[in-house]
Amino acid sequence: MEEEQLFQQMKLWRNWTVEFLLTIPEEIVDQIPQGHNNSIRWNAGHILVGWDNTMFPEVNKERQLHPFYHVLFPSGSNPAYWTEQPPSMDEIIIQLKEQPAVIEQACKGYLKETLKHPFLDMKTLGDMFIFYMNHESLHMGIVKSMKQLLLSR
């Protein structure tokens, strides 16, 4: 797949992510439904952090998100252990809207480059890029399930 097509698909998926998150009532974003480990807010922040934590270092750029995001939303974290107020959903959504353009600008011309840091047996930045589109889709499936569970109470 050509690089431009990958960037277009990332933007398409991200637009769907943002559009869906905008449908979620604020009063449920921090609830953790039975059978789930995290909240809707955590999943949204985690999507941001996944992209930020991996893409930028591979192209010798600083991560773009405030370090606070990387404390609250990495894999294995849990809102039950947060000691500080997380960013608002509005702030997270703004970051989600802006991130694709920043990623494209930083990564354009590099997707065929070999990864500097091993990542799940992937070879190129483009491989990792596709992984994170799928990762986002996975988490949005979880968010959709959580919304249904929380609104059916």
PAGUGU-798387 format. One record per residue (C-alpha): residue number from 1; residue in three letters; x, y, z. Coordinates in Angstrom, 1 decimal, decimal comma, always signed. Example, Ala and Ser with C-alpha at 12.3 -4.5 7.8 and 13.67 -1.06 7.14 Angstrom:
PAGUGU-798387
+-----+------+--------+--------+--------+
| pos | code |     px |     py |     pz |
+-----+------+--------+--------+--------+
|   1 |  Ala |  +12,3 |   -4,5 |   +7,8 |
|   2 |  Ser |  +13,7 |   -1,1 |   +7,1 |
+-----+------+--------+--------+--------+
end
This chain:
PAGUGU-798387
+-----+------+--------+--------+--------+
| pos | code |     px |     py |     pz |
+-----+------+--------+--------+--------+
|   1 |  Met |   +0,0 |   +0,0 |   +0,0 |
|   2 |  Glu |   +1,3 |   +3,4 |   -0,9 |
|   3 |  Glu |   +2,2 |   +5,9 |   +1,9 |
|   4 |  Glu |   -0,4 |   +8,5 |   +0,9 |
|   5 |  Gln |   -3,1 |   +5,8 |   +1,1 |
|   6 |  Leu |   -2,0 |   +4,8 |   +4,6 |
|   7 |  Phe |   -2,2 |   +8,4 |   +5,8 |
|   8 |  Gln |   -5,7 |   +8,8 |   +4,3 |
|   9 |  Gln |   -6,8 |   +5,6 |   +6,0 |
|  10 |  Met |   -5,4 |   +6,8 |   +9,3 |
|  11 |  Lys |   -7,4 |  +10,1 |   +9,0 |
|  12 |  Leu |  -10,5 |   +8,2 |   +8,0 |
|  13 |  Trp |  -10,3 |   +5,9 |  +11,1 |
|  14 |  Arg |   -9,5 |   +8,9 |  +13,3 |
|  15 |  Asn |  -12,5 |  +10,8 |  +12,1 |
|  16 |  Trp |  -14,7 |   +7,9 |  +12,9 |
|  17 |  Thr |  -13,1 |   +7,7 |  +16,4 |
|  18 |  Val |  -13,7 |  +11,4 |  +17,0 |
|  19 |  Glu |  -17,2 |  +11,3 |  +15,7 |
|  20 |  Phe |  -18,1 |   +8,4 |  +17,9 |
|  21 |  Leu |  -16,5 |   +9,8 |  +21,0 |
|  22 |  Leu |  -18,6 |  +13,0 |  +20,6 |
|  23 |  Thr |  -21,7 |  +10,9 |  +21,0 |
|  24 |  Ile |  -20,8 |   +9,7 |  +24,5 |
|  25 |  Pro |  -22,4 |  +11,4 |  +27,4 |
|  26 |  Glu |  -19,8 |  +13,0 |  +29,8 |
|  27 |  Glu |  -21,4 |  +11,2 |  +32,8 |
|  28 |  Ile |  -20,3 |   +7,8 |  +31,6 |
|  29 |  Val |  -16,7 |   +8,4 |  +30,4 |
|  30 |  Asp |  -15,1 |   +7,5 |  +33,7 |
|  31 |  Gln |  -17,3 |   +4,5 |  +34,6 |
|  32 |  Ile |  -15,8 |   +1,1 |  +34,2 |
|  33 |  Pro |  -18,5 |   -1,5 |  +33,2 |
|  34 |  Gln |  -18,4 |   -5,0 |  +34,6 |
|  35 |  Gly |  -16,0 |   -7,1 |  +32,5 |
|  36 |  His |  -13,8 |   -4,2 |  +31,5 |
|  37 |  Asn |  -10,6 |   -3,0 |  +33,0 |
|  38 |  Asn |  -10,6 |   +0,7 |  +32,0 |
|  39 |  Ser |  -12,9 |   +3,6 |  +31,2 |
|  40 |  Ile |  -13,9 |   +5,2 |  +27,9 |
|  41 |  Arg |  -11,6 |   +8,2 |  +28,8 |
|  42 |  Trp |   -8,7 |   +5,8 |  +29,4 |
|  43 |  Asn |   -9,3 |   +4,1 |  +26,0 |
|  44 |  Ala |   -9,4 |   +7,4 |  +24,2 |
|  45 |  Gly |   -6,2 |   +8,6 |  +25,9 |
|  46 |  His |   -4,5 |   +5,3 |  +25,3 |
|  47 |  Ile |   -5,1 |   +5,6 |  +21,6 |
|  48 |  Leu |   -3,3 |   +8,9 |  +21,6 |
|  49 |  Val |   -0,4 |   +7,6 |  +23,7 |
|  50 |  Gly |   +0,1 |   +4,5 |  +21,6 |
|  51 |  Trp |   +0,7 |   +6,6 |  +18,4 |
|  52 |  Asp |   +2,7 |   +9,2 |  +20,2 |
|  53 |  Asn |   +5,0 |   +6,8 |  +22,1 |
|  54 |  Thr |   +6,0 |   +4,9 |  +19,0 |
|  55 |  Met |   +5,8 |   +7,0 |  +15,8 |
|  56 |  Phe |   +7,8 |  +10,1 |  +16,8 |
|  57 |  Pro |  +10,9 |   +8,4 |  +18,3 |
|  58 |  Glu |  +11,2 |   +6,3 |  +15,2 |
|  59 |  Val |  +11,7 |   +9,4 |  +13,1 |
|  60 |  Asn |  +14,0 |  +11,1 |  +15,7 |
|  61 |  Lys |  +11,3 |  +13,5 |  +17,0 |
|  62 |  Glu |  +10,2 |  +14,2 |  +20,5 |
|  63 |  Arg |   +6,8 |  +12,8 |  +21,6 |
|  64 |  Gln |   +4,2 |  +15,4 |  +21,0 |
|  65 |  Leu |   +1,9 |  +14,8 |  +24,0 |
|  66 |  His |   +2,5 |  +16,2 |  +27,4 |
|  67 |  Pro |   +4,3 |  +13,6 |  +29,5 |
|  68 |  Phe |   +1,3 |  +13,5 |  +31,8 |
|  69 |  Tyr |   -0,6 |  +11,5 |  +29,1 |
|  70 |  His |   +2,2 |   +8,9 |  +29,1 |
|  71 |  Val |   +1,7 |   +8,5 |  +32,9 |
|  72 |  Leu |   -2,1 |   +8,1 |  +32,7 |
|  73 |  Phe |   -2,7 |   +6,1 |  +29,6 |
|  74 |  Pro |   +0,1 |   +3,5 |  +28,8 |
|  75 |  Ser |   -0,6 |   -0,2 |  +28,5 |
|  76 |  Gly |   -1,2 |   -1,8 |  +31,8 |
|  77 |  Ser |   -2,3 |   +1,5 |  +33,5 |
|  78 |  Asn |   -5,7 |   +1,8 |  +35,2 |
|  79 |  Pro |   -7,8 |   +4,8 |  +36,2 |
|  80 |  Ala |   -8,3 |   +3,3 |  +39,6 |
|  81 |  Tyr |   -4,7 |   +4,3 |  +40,4 |
|  82 |  Trp |   -4,8 |   +7,8 |  +39,0 |
|  83 |  Thr |   -3,8 |  +10,4 |  +41,7 |
|  84 |  Glu |   -4,3 |  +13,4 |  +39,5 |
|  85 |  Gln |   -7,2 |  +14,7 |  +37,5 |
|  86 |  Pro |   -7,0 |  +13,4 |  +33,9 |
|  87 |  Pro |   -7,4 |  +15,6 |  +30,9 |
|  88 |  Ser |  -11,0 |  +16,4 |  +30,0 |
|  89 |  Met |  -12,7 |  +14,5 |  +27,1 |
|  90 |  Asp |  -12,8 |  +17,7 |  +25,2 |
|  91 |  Glu |   -9,0 |  +18,0 |  +25,5 |
|  92 |  Ile |   -8,5 |  +14,4 |  +24,5 |
|  93 |  Ile |  -10,8 |  +14,9 |  +21,5 |
|  94 |  Ile |   -8,9 |  +18,0 |  +20,4 |
|  95 |  Gln |   -5,6 |  +16,0 |  +20,6 |
|  96 |  Leu |   -7,2 |  +13,2 |  +18,7 |
|  97 |  Lys |   -8,3 |  +15,6 |  +15,9 |
|  98 |  Glu |   -4,9 |  +17,2 |  +15,6 |
|  99 |  Gln |   -2,6 |  +14,1 |  +15,9 |
| 100 |  Pro |   -3,0 |  +12,6 |  +12,4 |
| 101 |  Ala |   -1,7 |  +15,8 |  +10,7 |
| 102 |  Val |   +1,3 |  +15,9 |  +13,1 |
| 103 |  Ile |   +2,0 |  +12,2 |  +12,5 |
| 104 |  Glu |   +1,8 |  +12,6 |   +8,7 |
| 105 |  Gln |   +4,1 |  +15,6 |   +8,8 |
| 106 |  Ala |   +6,7 |  +13,8 |  +10,9 |
| 107 |  Cys |   +6,5 |  +10,4 |   +9,2 |
| 108 |  Lys |   +6,0 |  +11,2 |   +5,6 |
| 109 |  Gly |   +8,8 |   +9,6 |   +3,6 |
| 110 |  Tyr |   +9,8 |   +7,3 |   +6,4 |
| 111 |  Leu |   +7,2 |   +4,5 |   +6,3 |
| 112 |  Lys |   +9,5 |   +2,1 |   +4,4 |
| 113 |  Glu |  +12,3 |   +2,7 |   +6,8 |
| 114 |  Thr |  +13,5 |   -0,1 |   +9,0 |
| 115 |  Leu |  +12,5 |   +0,3 |  +12,7 |
| 116 |  Lys |  +15,2 |   +1,5 |  +15,0 |
| 117 |  His |  +13,5 |   -0,2 |  +18,0 |
| 118 |  Pro |  +12,1 |   -3,7 |  +17,8 |
| 119 |  Phe |   +8,3 |   -3,8 |  +17,9 |
| 120 |  Leu |   +6,4 |   -7,1 |  +17,9 |
| 121 |  Asp |   +8,6 |   -8,5 |  +15,1 |
| 122 |  Met |   +7,6 |   -5,7 |  +12,7 |
| 123 |  Lys |  +10,3 |   -4,6 |  +10,3 |
| 124 |  Thr |   +9,3 |   -1,1 |   +9,1 |
| 125 |  Leu |   +7,6 |   +2,1 |  +10,3 |
| 126 |  Gly |   +4,8 |   +1,3 |   +7,9 |
| 127 |  Asp |   +4,2 |   -2,1 |   +9,5 |
| 128 |  Met |   +4,0 |   -0,4 |  +12,9 |
| 129 |  Phe |   +1,7 |   +2,3 |  +11,4 |
| 130 |  Ile |   -0,8 |   -0,4 |  +10,2 |
| 131 |  Phe |   -0,6 |   -2,0 |  +13,7 |
| 132 |  Tyr |   -1,6 |   +1,3 |  +15,3 |
| 133 |  Met |   -4,6 |   +1,7 |  +12,9 |
| 134 |  Asn |   -5,7 |   -1,7 |  +14,0 |
| 135 |  His |   -5,0 |   -1,0 |  +17,6 |
| 136 |  Glu |   -7,2 |   +2,1 |  +17,4 |
| 137 |  Ser |  -10,0 |   +0,1 |  +15,8 |
| 138 |  Leu |   -9,7 |   -2,5 |  +18,5 |
| 139 |  His |  -10,0 |   +0,1 |  +21,3 |
| 140 |  Met |  -12,9 |   +1,8 |  +19,6 |
| 141 |  Gly |  -14,7 |   -1,6 |  +19,5 |
| 142 |  Ile |  -14,2 |   -1,8 |  +23,2 |
| 143 |  Val |  -15,5 |   +1,8 |  +23,6 |
| 144 |  Lys |  -18,6 |   +1,0 |  +21,6 |
| 145 |  Ser |  -19,3 |   -2,0 |  +23,8 |
| 146 |  Met |  -18,7 |   +0,1 |  +27,0 |
| 147 |  Lys |  -21,1 |   +2,8 |  +25,8 |
| 148 |  Gln |  -23,8 |   +0,2 |  +25,2 |
| 149 |  Leu |  -23,3 |   -1,5 |  +28,5 |
| 150 |  Leu |  -23,2 |   +1,8 |  +30,5 |
| 151 |  Leu |  -26,3 |   +3,3 |  +28,8 |
| 152 |  Ser |  -28,3 |   +0,1 |  +29,3 |
| 153 |  Arg |  -28,1 |   +0,2 |  +33,1 |
+-----+------+--------+--------+--------+
end
